[in-house]
Structures are given as C-alpha cells and as structure tokens.
Amino acid sequence: MADPHWISYVGVVTGIIGSFTGIIGYRKASNLKSLDLRLELKKATHNAITDLDQIKELIDQADKSRQAVASAKGMFRSGMMEKWKADVKKDKIKLATLLVNTPNSEENIEKCSQRVLESKLIEIHKFWVAVKELKEKYISEYQKDDEERKQIKEAHRVGFQQRSNT
C-alpha cells in the first residue's frame, strides 16, 4: 500500500493553487464589473447630455408650432394658449435647472470603487429620466400640432371644394 503521507502534500499544494486561482479570478471579475459600470456611466452621461442639448430647440419649435396652430384656429388669445405659455415658461426654468445640474462628462472615474460607480449611475439615470420626460413632452406636443395642421388643411380643402362647386 502506498504511503498516504504524500497524498496530503498533494492536497495542500492543490488547495494553495486553487486559492490563488480563485483570488485572481475574483480580481478579474471585479475589474470587469468596474469596467462595465464605467462604460455604462459614460454612455448614460453622453445620452443625457445629448438629449439635454436638443431640448431648448425642441421647446422653441413646439412653442412656435402651437402658436401658429392656435392662430390658424382663431384661439391665439385663449385661456388654452395662456396655460401653454405658462407651461413653456415653467419648462424653460426646469431646463435651466437641468443645465446647471448637468453631470460632468469629463470627470475622472477610473479610480472609483464599484459602490461609487453604482451611485453615480443611479444619479445619472435619475437626471436622464427628467431630461427624457421633458423631451418626450415637447415631441408629443409637436405631434399633436401636426395632427391639428392636417385637420385645418382638410377643413380648408373641403371648404374650398364646396365654394368651387357652388
């Protein structure tokens, strides 16, 4: 029968190699997780800033559109338009606040821990949600105006045809 003493040495050596392999694997996984978080943070920051840059022009376009449609409908001085103007003014203030609180895309995040990266990612997500809500509101309002314009054109076309037929 073989001496069982050498088997214990093999077990110890195998255990030590396994421990080192585990530690190295854990560090690599941790580094990859941090890399993923940094990339996600950079991507979210870029998207939020890009959307934010588009909003001022979008608000101005939607405002001009709404005024033109209201004018065409004879409702330029209506309560609906006064409410619209007040909403636009409020949203421009909200936009100014968002601009002041814009995350720094040049911030050095290479040395940040996973916990810090996660909290920054949550912050940028909250910021981006506010930006997207404002952007989507004015896209929706502009689309409503497009529908109104179509209806106005159709009403004018029908009216013109009726006058032509008489």
N, C-alpha and C positions, 0 to 999 in steps of 0.2 A: 504494500500500500504506500502511496506517495506521502511525502512529508507535508502535512497540512499547514505548516508554518509559512511557506512561500505563497500560498493562496491568500493569506491575509495581507501580505505586501502588495500583491496584485490588486486586491480590493482597495487598499489605501491609495495606491497610485491612480487607479481608475476614478476613485472618488475625487481626488485632487484635480485631475484633468477635467472631470465633469463640472466641478465648481468653477474653474477658470473659464470653461466654455460657456457656462451659464451666465457668469458675470459679464463676459464680453458680449454675449447675445443680448443681455438686458441693456447694456450701454448702447449698443447699436439700435435696438428698438426705441430706446428713449431719444436718441439723436434723430431718428427718423420721425418720431412723433413730434418733436420740436420743429423739425423742418416742415412737416405737414402743416402745423399750426402757423408758422411764419408765412408760408406760401398762402394759406387761406386768409390770413390777416392782410397781407399785401393786396391780394385780389379783391377782398371786400372793401378795403380802403380806396382802391382805384375805382371800383364800381360806384361807390357812394359819391366820390368827388366828381366823377364824370356825370352822374345824374344831377348832382347839385349844380354843376356848371350850365346845364341845359334848362334849368327851371326858370330863371329870370326871363329868358327869351320866350319860353313857353307861356308864362303868365302874361307877358305883354301881348303875344299873339292872340291868346284866348280872350283877353280883355278887348282888344280891337275887334275881334270877331263878334263877341257878344254885343258890343255897342253898335256894330253895323247891322246885325240881325234885329236888334231892338228898334233901331231907327227905321229899318225897312217895314217893320210891323207897326210902326207908329207908337212904340212903347218906350221911347228913349228916356222920357222923364217919369217913368212909372216907379212905383214902390219896389218892384222887382229889380229894376236897374239900380236903385239906391242901395238895396241889400247887396247886389252884386258888387258894386263899387266898395262898399264897406268890407265885404269878404276879401276882395282883392287887396285892399289896404292892409287888412289883418294878415293875409298870407305873405305879403311883402315884408312885413315886420318879422314874421316867422322865418322867412328866408334869410333875412339879415341875421337873425339869431343863429340859424344853422351855419351861415357863413363864418360867423365869429367862432363857433364851436367846431369848425372843420378839423378833423383829425390830421395830424402831421404825417404826411406820407413819407417824409424823409427821416423819420425817427429811426434810430438805430435799435433794432430789435434782435440783433444777432446773439446777444449775450443774455437775453431774457429767459427766465425759467418757464417751464410749461404752465405753471399756475398763472404767471403774469401774462403770458401769451393768451391763455384762455380768457382771462378777464378783459384784456384788450379786444379780443374777438367779440365778446359779448357786447362791449361798449360800441364797437363799430357797427355791429348788427342793429342795435337799437337806433343808432344815428341813421343808418341806411333805411330802416323802416320808416322813419319820419320823412326822409327825403323822398322815398318812393310813394308814400301816401300823397304828398303834395304834388309830385309829378303826375301821378295817375289821376288826381282830381282834375287837373287842367287839361290833360289829354281827353278825359271823358267829357268835360265841358265843351271842348273844341269839337268833338264828335257830335255832340248834341246840336251845336250851331250848324254843322254841316247838314244834318237832317232837316233842321229848320230852313236852311237855304234851299234845299231841294223842294220842300213843300211850298216855299214862296215862289220859286221858279215855276213849279207846276201850276200854282194858282194863277200866276201871270199868263202862262201859256194858255190855260183853259179860258181865262177872261179875254185874251186876245182873239182866240178862235171864235168865241161867242160873238164878239163885236164884229169880226170879219164876216160871219155868216148872216148878220142882220143887215 
